[in-house]
Amino acid sequence: MFEFAILGGAFNPIHNGHLYIADEIISKNIAQKVVFMPNGNHPLKTTSLLLPFKERFHLIELAIMNKPNFAVSDLDSPQYGINYTYNLIQRISKNYSLQQFTFLIGYDNALNFLQWYKPEWLLNNVHFTVVNRNSDNSEANVIDQRFKLVEIKPYDISSSEIRDKLQRDQDVTGLVPKQTIDQLMIYWKKLKLSSHH
């Protein structure tokens, strides 16, 4: 069992699916702790409706308030500029050995892993746990055997679906952790206002 698992992503916003994956990682004894690591500037993703890093970070803090096995880290914050996983791992390894943790990624990320920065170095030095295969992908989609694959029952929520609802002022109860809702609405209103200018 690893000391901790890193769950990275935009968390724009954090939702119940993220918490569910983290819970599963703990209950399957993959790691003792899950560290949420929201990213600042993701090299492969652009969305205009991105909550500022500080706000996404704060929503995660609210979401994991009563979860002693969960933590949040700002090691992937925008202060580091455009950020590759390779650079992030270098920062983490200043304080931890690469044997202490596993890095969680989705199946689709594993499929396009060779587009990442320094993929060979990463695969040879870092432990990756791939959560879930998409049920609809054929066996033709083969991922590198250096990945460890963990089957977690899919949880059907996406951040983009939540953003659509927020844009249309629809209720997101049941999709995001309830202790984040009030704050999320405040942040989102502000974001909507600023994106109209």
Contact map, one row per residue, 1 for C-alpha under 8 A:
11100000000000000000000000001111000000000000000000000000000000000000000000000000000000000000000000000000000000000000000000000000000000000000000000000000000000000000000000000000000000000000000000000
11111000000000000000000000000111000000000000000000000000000000000000000000000000000000000000000000111100000000000000000000000000000000000000000000000000000000000000000000000000000000000000000000000
11111000000000000000000000000011100000000000000000000000000000000000000000000000000000000000000000011000000000000000000000000000000000000000000000000000000000000000000000000000000000000000000000000
01111100000000000000000000000011111000000000000000000000000000000000000000000000000000000000000000011100000000000000000000000000000000000000000000000000000000000000000000000000000000000000000000000
01111110000000000000000010000111111000000000000000000000000000000000000000000000000000000000000000001111000000000000000000000000000000000000000000000000000000000000000000000000000000000000000000000
00011111000000000000000000000000011110000000000000000000000000000000000000000000000000000000000000001111000000000000000000000000000000000000000000000000000000000000000000000000000000000000000000000
00001111100000000000010000000000011110000000000000000000000000000000000000000000000000000000000000000011100000000000000000000000000000000000000000000000000000000000000000000000000000000000000000000
00000111110000000000000000000000000111100000000000000000000000000000000000000000000000000000000000000001100000000000000000000000000000000000000000000000000000000000000000000000000000000000000000000
00000011111000000000000000000000000011100000000000000000000000000000000000000000000000000000000000000000000000000000000000000000000000000000000000000000000000000000000000000000000000000000000000000
00000001111110000000000000000000000001110100000000000001000000000000000000000000000000000000000000000000000000000000000000000000000000000000000000000000000000000000000000000000000000000000000000000
00000000111111100000000000000000000001000000000000000001000100000000000000000000000000000000000000000000000000000000000000000000000000000000000000000000000000100000000000000000000000000000000000000
00000000011111000000000000000000000000000000000001100001000000000000000000000000000000000000000000000000000000000000000000000000000000000000000000000000000000100000000000000000000000000000000000000
00000000011111100000000000000000000000000000000000100001001000000000000000000000000000000000000000000000000000000000000000000000000000000000000000000000000000100110000000000000000000010000000000000
00000000001111110100000000000000000000000000000000000001001100100000000000000000000000000000000000000000000000000000000000000000000000000000000000000000000000100000000000000001100000000000000000000
00000000001011111110000000000000000000000000000000000000000000000000000000000000000000000000000000000000000000000000000000000000000000000000000000000000000011100000000000000011100000000000000000000
00000000000001111111000000000000000000000000000000000000000000000000000000000000000000000000000000000000000000000000000000000000000000000000000000000000000010000000000000000111100000000000000000000
00000000000000111111100000000000000000000000000000000000000000000000000000000000000000000000000000000000000000000000000000000000000000000000000000000000001111000000000000000010000000000000000000000
00000000000001111111110000000000000000000000000000000000000000000000000000000000000000000000000000000000000000000000000000000000000000000000000000000000000000000000000000000000000000000000000000000
00000000000000111111111000000000000000000000000000000000000000000000000000000000000000000000000000000000000000000000000000000000000000000000000000000000000000000000000000000000000000000000000000000
00000000000000011111111100000000000000000000000000000000000000000000000000000000000000000000000000000000000000000000000000000000000000000000000000000000001000000000000000000000000000000000000000000
00000000000000001111111110000000000000000000000000000000000000000000000000000000000000000000000000000000000000000000000000000000000000000000000000000001000000000000000000000000000000000000000000000
00000010000000000111111111000000010000000000000000000000000000000000010000000000000000000000000000000000000000000000000000000000000000000000000000000000000000000000000000000000000000000000000000000
00000000000000000011111111100000000000000000000000000000000000000000000000000000000000000000000000000000000000000000000000000000000000000000000000000000000000000000000000000000000000000000000000000
00000000000000000001111111110000000000000000000000000000000000000000000000000000000000000000000000000000000000000000000000000000000000000000000000000001000000000000000000000000000000000000000000000
00001000000000000000111111111110010000000000000000000000000000000000000000000000000000000000000000000000000000000000000000000000000000000000000000000000000000000000000000000000000000000000000000000
00000000000000000000011111111111110000000000000000000000000000000000100000000000000000000000000000000000000000000000000000000000000000000000000000000000000000000000000000000000000000000000000000000
00000000000000000000001111111100000000000000000000000000000000000000000000000000000000000000000000000000000000000000000000000000000000000000000000000000000000000000000000000000000000000000000000000
00000000000000000000000111111100000000000000000000000000000000000000000000000000000000000000000000000000000000000000000000000000000000000000000000000000000000000000000000000000000000000000000000000
10000000000000000000000011111111000000000000000000000000000000000000000000000000000000000000000000000000000000000000000000000000000000000000000000000000000000000000000000000000000000000000000000000
11001000000000000000000011111111000000000000000000000000000000000000000000000000000000000000000000000000000000000000000000000000000000000000000000000000000000000000000000000000000000000000000000000
11111000000000000000000011001111110000000000000000000000000000000000000000000000000000000000000000001100000000000000000000000000000000000000000000000000000000000000000000000000000000000000000000000
11111000000000000000000001001111110000000000000000000000000000000000100000000000000000000000000000000000000000000000000000000000000000000000000000000000000000000000000000000000000000000000000000000
00111000000000000000000001000011111000000000000000000000000000000000111000000000000000000000000000000000000000000000000000000000000000000000000000000000000000000000000000000000000000000000000000000
00011110000000000000010011000011111100000000000000000000000000000000111000000000000000000000000000000000000000000000000000000000000000000000000000000000000000000000000000000000000000000000000000000
00011110000000000000000000000000111110000000000000000000000000000000011110000000000000000000000000000000000000000000000000000000000000000000000000000000000000000000000000000000000000000000000000000
00000111000000000000000000000000011111000000000000000000000100000000011110000000000000000000000000000000000000000000000000000000000000000000000000000000000000000000000000000000000000000000000000000
00000111100000000000000000000000001111100000000000000000000000000000000111110000000000000000000000000000000000000000000000000000000000000000000000000000000000000000000000000000000000000000000000000
00000001111000000000000000000000000111110000000000001001100000000000000011011000000000000000000000000000000000000000000000000000000000000000000000000000000000000000000000000000000000000000000000000
00000001110000000000000000000000000011111100000000001000000000000000000000011100001000000000000000000000000000000000000000000000000000000000000000000000000000000000000000000000000000000000000000000
00000000010000000000000000000000000001111100000000001000000000000000000000011110111000000000000000000000000000000000000000000000000000000000000000000000000000000000000000000000000000000000000000000
00000000000000000000000000000000000000111110000000000000000000000000000000001100111000000000000000000000000000000000000000000000000000000000000000000000000000000000000000000000000000000000000000000
00000000010000000000000000000000000000111111110000000000000000000000000000000000011100000000000000000000000000000000000000000000000000000000000000000000000000000000000000000000000000000000000000000
00000000000000000000000000000000000000001111100000000000000000000000000000000000011100000000000000000000000000000000000000000000000000000000000000000000000000000000000000000000000000000000000000000
00000000000000000000000000000000000000000111110000000000000000000000000000000000000000000000000000000000000000000000000000000000000000000000000000000000000000000000000000000000000000000000000000000
00000000000000000000000000000000000000000111111000000000000000000000000000000000000000000000000000000000000000000000000000000000000000000000000000000000000000000000000000000000000000000000000000000
00000000000000000000000000000000000000000101111100000000000000000000000000000000000000000000000000000000000000000000000000000000000000000000000000000000000000000000000000000000000000000000000000000
00000000000000000000000000000000000000000000111111000000000000000000000000000000000000000000000000000000000000000000000000000000000000000000000000000000000000000000000000000000000000000000000000000
00000000000000000000000000000000000000000000011111000000000000000000000000000000000000000000000000000000000000000000000000000000000000000000000000000000000000000000000000000000000000000000000000100
00000000000000000000000000000000000000000000001111100000000000000000000000000000000000000000000000000000000000000000000000000000000000000000000000000000000000000010000000000000000000000000001000100
00000000000100000000000000000000000000000000001111110000000000000000000000000000000000000000000000000000000000000000000000000000000000000000000000000000000000000000000000000000000000000000000000000
00000000000110000000000000000000000000000000000011111011000000000000000000000000000000000000000000000000000000000000000000000000000000000000000000000000000000000000000000000000000000000011001000000
00000000000000000000000000000000000000000000000001111111000000000000000000000000000000000000000000000000000000000000000000000000000000000000000000000000000000000000000000000000000000000000000000000
00000000000000000000000000000000000001110000000000111111100000000000000000001100000000000000000000000000000000000000000000000000000000000000000000000000000000000000000000000000000000000000000000000
00000000000000000000000000000000000000000000000000011111110000000000000000000000000000000000000000000000000000000000000000000000000000000000000000000000000000000000000000000000000000000000000000000
00000000000000000000000000000000000000000000000000111111111000000000000000000000000000000000000000000000000000000000000000000000000000000000000000000000000000000000000000000000000000000010000000000
00000000011111000000000000000000000001000000000000111111111100000000000000000000000000000000000000000000000000000000000000000000000000000000000000000000000000000000000000000000000000000000000000000
00000000000000000000000000000000000001000000000000001111111110000000000101000000000000000000000000000000000000000000000000000000000000000000000000000000000000000000000000000000000000000000000000000
00000000000000000000000000000000000000000000000000000111111111000000000000000000000000000000000000000000000000000000000000000000000000000000000000000000000000000000000000000000000000000000000000000
00000000000011000000000000000000000000000000000000000011111111100000000000000000000000000000000000000000000000000000000000000000000000000000000000000000000000000000000000000000000100110000000000000
00000000001001000000000000000000000100000000000000000001111111110000000100000000000000000000000000000000000000000000000000000000000000000000000000000000000000000000000000000000000000000000000000000
00000000000000000000000000000000000000000000000000000000111111111000001100000000000000000000000000000000000000000000000000000000000000000000000000000000000000000000000000000000000000000000000000000
00000000000000000000000000000000000000000000000000000000011111111000000000000000000000000000000000000000000000000000000000000000000000000000000000000000000000000000000000000000001100000000000000000
00000000000001000000000000000000000000000000000000000000001111111100000000000000000000000000000000000000000000000000000000000000000000000000000000000000000000000000000000000000111100000000000000000
00000000000000000000000000000000000000000000000000000000000111111111011000000000000000000000000000000000000000000000000000000000000000000000000000000000000000000000000000000000000000000000000000000
00000000000000000000000000000000000000000000000000000000000011111111000000000000000000000000000000000000000000000000000000000000000000000000000000000000000000000000000000000000000000000000000000000
00000000000000000000000000000000000000000000000000000000000000111111000000000000000000000000000000000000000000000000000000000000000000000000000000000000000000000000000000000000000000000000000000000
00000000000000000000000000000000000000000000000000000000000000011111110000000000000000000000000000000000000000000000000000000000000000000000000000000000000000000000000000000000000000000000000000000
00000000000000000000000000000000000000000000000000000000000000011111111000000000000000000000000000000000000000000000000000000000000000000000000000000000000000000000000000000000000000000000000000000
00000000000000000000000001000001110000000000000000000000000000000011111000000000000000000000000000000000000000000000000000000000000000000000000000000000000000000000000000000000000000000000000000000
00000000000000000000010000000000111100000000000000000000000000010011111100000000000000000000000000000000000000000000000000000000000000000000000000000000000000000000000000000000000000000000000000000
00000000000000000000000000000000111100000000000000000000000010010001111110000000000000000000000000000000000000000000000000000000000000000000000000000000000000000000000000000000000000000000000000000
00000000000000000000000000000000001110000000000000000000100110000000011111000000000000000000000000000000000000000000000000000000000000000000000000000000000000000000000000000000000000000000000000000
00000000000000000000000000000000001111000000000000000000000000000000001111110000000000000000000000000000000000000000000000000000000000000000000000000000000000000000000000000000000000000000000000000
00000000000000000000000000000000000011000000000000000000100000000000000111111000000000000000000000000000000000000000000000000000000000000000000000000000000000000000000000000000000000000000000000000
00000000000000000000000000000000000010000000000000000000000000000000000011111000000000010011000000000000000000000000000000000000000000000000000000000000000000000000000000000000000000000000000000000
00000000000000000000000000000000000011110000000000000000000000000000000011111101001000010000000000000000000000000000000000000000000000000000000000000000000000000000000000000000000000000000000000000
00000000000000000000000000000000000001111000000000001000000000000000000001111111000000000000000000000000000000000000000000000000000000000000000000000000000000000000000000000000000000000000000000000
00000000000000000000000000000000000000111000000000001000000000000000000000011111110000000000000000000000000000000000000000000000000000000000000000000000000000000000000000000000000000000000000000000
00000000000000000000000000000000000000010000000000000000000000000000000000001111100000000000000000000000000000000000000000000000000000000000000000000000000000000000000000000000000000000000000000000
00000000000000000000000000000000000000000000000000000000000000000000000000011111111000000000000000000000000000000000000000000000000000000000000000000000000000000000000000000000000000000000000000000
00000000000000000000000000000000000000011000000000000000000000000000000000000111111000000000000000000000000000000000000000000000000000000000000000000000000000000000000000000000000000000000000000000
00000000000000000000000000000000000000011110000000000000000000000000000000000101111100000000000000000000000000000000000000000000000000000000000000000000000000000000000000000000000000000000000000000
00000000000000000000000000000000000000111110000000000000000000000000000000010001111110110000000000000000000000000000000000000000000000000000000000000000000000000000000000000000000000000000000000000
00000000000000000000000000000000000000000110000000000000000000000000000000000000011111110000000000000000000000000001100000000000000000000000000000000000000000000000000000000000000000000000000000000
00000000000000000000000000000000000000000000000000000000000000000000000000000000001111111000000000000000000000000001100000000000000000000000000000000000000000000000000000000000000000000000000000000
00000000000000000000000000000000000000000000000000000000000000000000000000000000000111111100000000000000000000000000110001000000000000000000000000000000000000000000000000000000000000000000000000000
00000000000000000000000000000000000000000000000000000000000000000000000000000000001111111110000000000000000000000000000000000000000000000000000000000000000000000000000000000000000000000000000000000
00000000000000000000000000000000000000000000000000000000000000000000000000110000001111111111000000000000000000000000000000000000000000000000000000000000000000000000000000000000000000000000000000000
00000000000000000000000000000000000000000000000000000000000000000000000000000000000011111111100000000000000000000000000000000000000000000000000000000000000000000000000000000000000000000000000000000
00000000000000000000000000000000000000000000000000000000000000000000000000000000000001111111110000000000000000000000000000000000000000000000000000000000000000000000000000000000000000000000000000000
00000000000000000000000000000000000000000000000000000000000000000000000000100000000000111111111000000000000000000000000000000000000000000000000000000000000000000000000000000000000000000000000000000
00000000000000000000000000000000000000000000000000000000000000000000000000100000000000011111111100000000000000000000000000000000000000000000000000000000000000000000000000000000000000000000000000000
00000000000000000000000000000000000000000000000000000000000000000000000000000000000000001111111111000000000000000000000000000000000000000000000000000000000000000000000000000000000000000000000000000
00000000000000000000000000000000000000000000000000000000000000000000000000000000000000000111111110000000000000000000000000000000000000000000000000000000000000000000000000000000000000000000000000000
00000000000000000000000000000000000000000000000000000000000000000000000000000000000000000011111110000000000000000000000000000000000000000000000000000000000000000000000000000000000000000000000000000
00000000000000000000000000000000000000000000000000000000000000000000000000000000000000000001111111010000000000000000000000000000000000000000000000000000000000000000000000000000000000000000000000000
00000000000000000000000000000000000000000000000000000000000000000000000000000000000000000000111111111000000000000000000000000000000000000000000000000000000000000000000000000000000000000000000000000
00000000000000000000000000000000000000000000000000000000000000000000000000000000000000000000100111111000000000000000000000001110000000000000000000000000000000000000000000000000000000000000000000000
01000000000000000000000000000000000000000000000000000000000000000000000000000000000000000000000011111100000000000000000000000110000000000000000000000000000000000000000000000000000000000000000000000
01110000000000000000000000000000000000000000000000000000000000000000000000000000000000000000000111111100000000000000000000000000000000000000000000000000000000000000000000000000000000000000000000000
01111100000000000000000000000010000000000000000000000000000000000000000000000000000000000000000011111110000000000000000000000010000000000000000000000000000000000000000000000000000000000000000000000
01011100000000000000000000000010000000000000000000000000000000000000000000000000000000000000000000111111000000000000000000000111100000000000000000000000000000000000000000000000000000000000000000000
00001110000000000000000000000000000000000000000000000000000000000000000000000000000000000000000000001111100000000000000000000111100000000000000000000000000000000000000000000000000000000000000000000
00001111000000000000000000000000000000000000000000000000000000000000000000000000000000000000000000000111110000000000000000000001111000000000000000000000000000000000000000000000000000000000000000000
00000011000000000000000000000000000000000000000000000000000000000000000000000000000000000000000000000011111011000000000000000001111000000000000000000000000000000000000000000000000000000000000000000
00000000000000000000000000000000000000000000000000000000000000000000000000000000000000000000000000000001111111000000000000000000011110000000000000000000000000000000000000000000000000000000000000000
00000000000000000000000000000000000000000000000000000000000000000000000000000000000000000000000000000000111111100000000000000000011111000000000000000000000000000000000000000000000000000000000000000
00000000000000000000000000000000000000000000000000000000000000000000000000000000000000000000000000000000011111110000000000000000000011000000000000000000000000000000000000000000000000000000000000000
00000000000000000000000000000000000000000000000000000000000000000000000000000000000000000000000000000000111111111000000000000000000000000000000000000000000000000000000000000000000000000000000000000
00000000000000000000000000000000000000000000000000000000000000000000000000000000000000000000000000000000111111111000000000000000010000000000001100100000000000000000000000000000000000000000000000000
00000000000000000000000000000000000000000000000000000000000000000000000000000000000000000000000000000000001111111100000000000000000000000000111000000000000000000000000000000000000000000000000000000
00000000000000000000000000000000000000000000000000000000000000000000000000000000000000000000000000000000000111111111000000000000000000000000000000000000000000000000000000000000000000000000000000000
00000000000000000000000000000000000000000000000000000000000000000000000000000000000000000000000000000000000011111111001000000000000000000000000000000000000000000000000000000000000000000000000000000
00000000000000000000000000000000000000000000000000000000000000000000000000000000000000000000000000000000000000111111101100000000000000000000000000000000000000000000000000000000000000000000000000000
00000000000000000000000000000000000000000000000000000000000000000000000000000000000000000000000000000000000000011111101000000000000000000000000000000000000000000000000000000000000000000000000000000
00000000000000000000000000000000000000000000000000000000000000000000000000000000000110000000000000000000000000011111111000000000000000000000000000000000000000000000000000000000000000000000000000000
00000000000000000000000000000000000000000000000000000000000000000000000000000000000111000000000000000000000000000111111000000000000000000000000000000000000000000000000000000000000000000000000000000
00000000000000000000000000000000000000000000000000000000000000000000000000000000000001000000000000000000000000000001111111000000000000000000000000000000000000000000000000000000000000000000000000000
00000000000000000000000000000000000000000000000000000000000000000000000000000000000000000000000000000000000000001111111111100000000000000000000000000000000000000000000000000000000000000000000000000
00000000000000000000000000000000000000000000000000000000000000000000000000000000000000000000000000000000000000000100011111110000000000000000000000000000000000000000000000000000000000000000000000000
00000000000000000000000000000000000000000000000000000000000000000000000000000000000000000000000000000000000000000000011111111000000000000000000000000000000000000000000000000000000000000000000000000
00000000000000000000000000000000000000000000000000000000000000000000000000000000000001000000000000000000000000000000011111111100000000000000000000000000000000000000000000000000000000000000000000000
00000000000000000000000000000000000000000000000000000000000000000000000000000000000000000000000000000000000000000000001111111111000000000000000001100000000000000000000000000000000000000000000000000
00000000000000000000000000000000000000000000000000000000000000000000000000000000000000000000000000000000000000000000000111111100000000000000000001000000000000000000000000000000000000000000000000000
00000000000000000000000000000000000000000000000000000000000000000000000000000000000000000000000001000000000000000000000011111110000000000000000000000000000000000000000000000000000000000000000000000
00000000000000000000000000000000000000000000000000000000000000000000000000000000000000000000000001100110000000000000000001111111000000000000000000000000000000000000000000000000000000000000000000000
00000000000000000000000000000000000000000000000000000000000000000000000000000000000000000000000001101110000000000000000000101111100000000000000000110000000000000000000000000000000000000000000000000
00000000000000000000000000000000000000000000000000000000000000000000000000000000000000000000000000000111100000000000000000100111110000000000000001110000000000000000000000000000000000000000000000000
00000000000000000000000000000000000000000000000000000000000000000000000000000000000000000000000000000111100000000000000000000011111000000000000000111100000000000000000000000000000000000000000000000
00000000000000000000000000000000000000000000000000000000000000000000000000000000000000000000000000000001111001000000000000000001111100000000000000111100000000000000000000000000000000000000000000000
00000000000000000000000000000000000000000000000000000000000000000000000000000000000000000000000000000001111000000000000000000000111110000000000000001111000000000000000000000000000000000000000000000
00000000000000000000000000000000000000000000000000000000000000000000000000000000000000000000000000000000011000000000000000000000011111000000000000001111110000000000000000000000000000000000000000000
00000000000000000000000000000000000000000000000000000000000000000000000000000000000000000000000000000000011100000000000000000000001111101000000000000010000000000000000000000000000000000000000000000
00000000000000000000000000000000000000000000000000000000000000000000000000000000000000000000000000000000001100000000000000000000000111111000000000000000000000000000000000000000000000000000000000000
00000000000000000000000000000000000000000000000000000000000000000000000000000000000000000000000000000000000000000000000000000000000011111000000000000000000000000000000000000000000000000000000000000
00000000000000000000000000000000000000000000000000000000000000000000000000000000000000000000000000000000000000000000000000000000000001111100000000000000000000000000000000000000000000000000000000000
00000000000000000000000000000000000000000000000000000000000000000000000000000000000000000000000000000000000000000000000000000000000011111111100000000000000000000000000000000000000000000000000000000
00000000000000000000000000000000000000000000000000000000000000000000000000000000000000000000000000000000000000000000000000000000000000011111100000000000000000000000000000000000000000000000000000000
00000000000000000000000000000000000000000000000000000000000000000000000000000000000000000000000000000000000000000000000000000000000000001111110000000000000000000000000000000000000000000000000000000
00000000000000000000000000000000000000000000000000000000000000000000000000000000000000000000000000000000000000000000000000000000000000001111110000000000000000000000000000000000000000000000000000000
00000000000000000000000000000000000000000000000000000000000000000000000000000000000000000000000000000000000000100000000000000000000000001111111000000000000000000000000000000000000000000000000000000
00000000000000000000000000000000000000000000000000000000000000000000000000000000000000000000000000000000000000100000000000000000000000000011111100000000000000000000000000000000000000000000000000000
00000000000000000000000000000000000000000000000000000000000000000000000000000000000000000000000000000000000001100000000000000000000000000000111110100000000000000000000000000000000000000000000000000
00000000000000000000000000000000000000000000000000000000000000000000000000000000000000000000000000000000000001000000000000000000000000000000011111100000000000000000000000000000000000000000000000000
00000000000000000000000000000000000000000000000000000000000000000000000000000000000000000000000000000000000000000000000000000000000000000000001111110000000000000000000000000000000000000000000000000
00000000000000000000000000000000000000000000000000000000000000000000000000000000000000000000000000000000000000000000000000110001000000000000000111110000000000000000000000000000000000000000000000000
00000000000000000000000000000000000000000000000000000000000000000000000000000000000000000000000000000000000001000000000000100011110000000000001111111000000000000000000000000000000000000000000000000
00000000000000000000000000000000000000000000000000000000000000000000000000000000000000000000000000000000000000000000000000000011110000000000000011111100000000000000000000000000000000000000000000000
00000000000000000000000000000000000000000000000000000000000000000000000000000000000000000000000000000000000000000000000000000000111100000000000000111110000000000000000000000000000000000000000000000
00000000000000000000000000000000000000000000000000000000000000000000000000000000000000000000000000000000000000000000000000000000111100000000000000011111000000000000000000000000000000000000000000000
00000000000000000000000000000000000000000000000000000000000000000000000000000000000000000000000000000000000000000000000000000000001110000000000000001111100000000000000000000000000000000000000000000
00000000000000000000100100000000000000000000000000000000000000000000000000000000000000000000000000000000000000000000000000000000001100000000000000000111110000000000000000000000000000000000000000000
00000000000000000000000000000000000000000000000000000000000000000000000000000000000000000000000000000000000000000000000000000000000100000000000000000011111000000000000000000000000000000000000000000
00000000000000000000000000000000000000000000000000000000000000000000000000000000000000000000000000000000000000000000000000000000000100000000000000000001111100000000000000000000000000000000000000000
00000000000000001001000000000000000000000000000000000000000000000000000000000000000000000000000000000000000000000000000000000000000000000000000000000000111110000000000000000000000000000000000000000
00000000000000001000000000000000000000000000000000000000000000000000000000000000000000000000000000000000000000000000000000000000000000000000000000000000011111000000000000000000000000000000000000000
00000000000000111000000000000000000000000000000000000000000000000000000000000000000000000000000000000000000000000000000000000000000000000000000000000000001111101100000000000010000000000000000000000
00000000000000101000000000000000000000000000000000000000000000000000000000000000000000000000000000000000000000000000000000000000000000000000000000000000000111111100000000000000000000000000000000000
00000000001111100000000000000000000000000000000000000000000000000000000000000000000000000000000000000000000000000000000000000000000000000000000000000000000011111110000000000000000000000000000000000
00000000000000000000000000000000000000000000000000000000000000000000000000000000000000000000000000000000000000000000000000000000000000000000000000000000000001111111000000000000000000000000000000000
00000000000000000000000000000000000000000000000000000000000000000000000000000000000000000000000000000000000000000000000000000000000000000000000000000000000011111111100000000000000000000000000000000
00000000000010000000000000000000000000000000000000000000000000000000000000000000000000000000000000000000000000000000000000000000000000000000000000000000000011111111110000010010000000000000000000000
00000000000010000000000000000000000000000000000010000000000000000000000000000000000000000000000000000000000000000000000000000000000000000000000000000000000000111111111000000000000000000000000000000
00000000000000000000000000000000000000000000000000000000000000000000000000000000000000000000000000000000000000000000000000000000000000000000000000000000000000011111111100000000000000000000000000000
00000000000000000000000000000000000000000000000000000000000000000000000000000000000000000000000000000000000000000000000000000000000000000000000000000000000000001111111111110000000000000000000000000
00000000000000000000000000000000000000000000000000000000000000000000000000000000000000000000000000000000000000000000000000000000000000000000000000000000000000000111111111110000000000001001000000000
00000000000000000000000000000000000000000000000000000000000000000000000000000000000000000000000000000000000000000000000000000000000000000000000000000000000000000011111111000000000000000000000100000
00000000000000000000000000000000000000000000000000000000000000000000000000000000000000000000000000000000000000000000000000000000000000000000000000000000000000000001111111000000000000000000000000000
00000000000000000000000000000000000000000000000000000000000000000000000000000000000000000000000000000000000000000000000000000000000000000000000000000000000000000000111111100000000000000000000000000
00000000000000000000000000000000000000000000000000000000000000000000000000000000000000000000000000000000000000000000000000000000000000000000000000000000000000000000111111110000000000000000000000000
00000000000000000000000000000000000000000000000000000000000000000000000000000000000000000000000000000000000000000000000000000000000000000000000000000000000000000000110011111000000000000000000000000
00000000000000000000000000000000000000000000000000000000000000000000000000000000000000000000000000000000000000000000000000000000000000000000000000000000000000000100110001111111000010000000000000000
00000000000000000000000000000000000000000000000000000000000000000000000000000000000000000000000000000000000000000000000000000000000000000000000000000000000000000000000000111111110010000000000000000
00000000000000010000000000000000000000000000000000000000000000000000000000000000000000000000000000000000000000000000000000000000000000000000000000000000000000000000000000011111110000000000000000000
00000000000000111000000000000000000000000000000000000000000000000000000000000000000000000000000000000000000000000000000000000000000000000000000000000000000010000100000000011111100000000000000000000
00000000000001110000000000000000000000000000000000000000000000000000000000000000000000000000000000000000000000000000000000000000000000000000000000000000000000000000000000011111110110000000000000000
00000000000001110000000000000000000000000000000000000000000000100000000000000000000000000000000000000000000000000000000000000000000000000000000000000000000000000000000000001111111110000000000000000
00000000000000000000000000000000000000000000000000000000000000100000000000000000000000000000000000000000000000000000000000000000000000000000000000000000000000000000000000001101111110000000000000000
00000000000000000000000000000000000000000000000000000000000001100000000000000000000000000000000000000000000000000000000000000000000000000000000000000000000000000000000000000000111111000000000000000
00000000000000000000000000000000000000000000000000000000001001100000000000000000000000000000000000000000000000000000000000000000000000000000000000000000000000000000000000000001111111110000000000000
00000000000000000000000000000000000000000000000000000000000000000000000000000000000000000000000000000000000000000000000000000000000000000000000000000000000000000000000000011001111111111000000000000
00000000000000000000000000000000000000000000000000000000000000000000000000000000000000000000000000000000000000000000000000000000000000000000000000000000000000000000000000000000001111111100000000000
00000000000000000000000000000000000000000000000000000000001000000000000000000000000000000000000000000000000000000000000000000000000000000000000000000000000000000000000000000000000111111110000000000
00000000000010000000000000000000000000000000000000000000001000000000000000000000000000000000000000000000000000000000000000000000000000000000000000000000000000000000000000000000000111111111000000000
00000000000000000000000000000000000000000000000000000000000000000000000000000000000000000000000000000000000000000000000000000000000000000000000000000000000000000000010000000000000011111111100000000
00000000000000000000000000000000000000000000000000000000000000000000000000000000000000000000000000000000000000000000000000000000000000000000000000000000000000000000000000000000000001111111110000000
00000000000000000000000000000000000000000000000000100010000000000000000000000000000000000000000000000000000000000000000000000000000000000000000000000000000000000000000000000000000000111111111000000
00000000000000000000000000000000000000000000000000100000000000000000000000000000000000000000000000000000000000000000000000000000000000000000000000000000000000000000010000000000000000011111111100000
00000000000000000000000000000000000000000000000000000000000000000000000000000000000000000000000000000000000000000000000000000000000000000000000000000000000000000000000000000000000000001111111110000
00000000000000000000000000000000000000000000000000000000000000000000000000000000000000000000000000000000000000000000000000000000000000000000000000000000000000000000000000000000000000000111111111000
00000000000000000000000000000000000000000000000010100000000000000000000000000000000000000000000000000000000000000000000000000000000000000000000000000000000000000000000000000000000000000011111111100
00000000000000000000000000000000000000000000000000000000000000000000000000000000000000000000000000000000000000000000000000000000000000000000000000000000000000000000001000000000000000000001111111110
00000000000000000000000000000000000000000000000000000000000000000000000000000000000000000000000000000000000000000000000000000000000000000000000000000000000000000000000000000000000000000000111111111
00000000000000000000000000000000000000000000000000000000000000000000000000000000000000000000000000000000000000000000000000000000000000000000000000000000000000000000000000000000000000000000011111111
00000000000000000000000000000000000000000000000110000000000000000000000000000000000000000000000000000000000000000000000000000000000000000000000000000000000000000000000000000000000000000000001111111
00000000000000000000000000000000000000000000000000000000000000000000000000000000000000000000000000000000000000000000000000000000000000000000000000000000000000000000000000000000000000000000000111111
00000000000000000000000000000000000000000000000000000000000000000000000000000000000000000000000000000000000000000000000000000000000000000000000000000000000000000000000000000000000000000000000011111
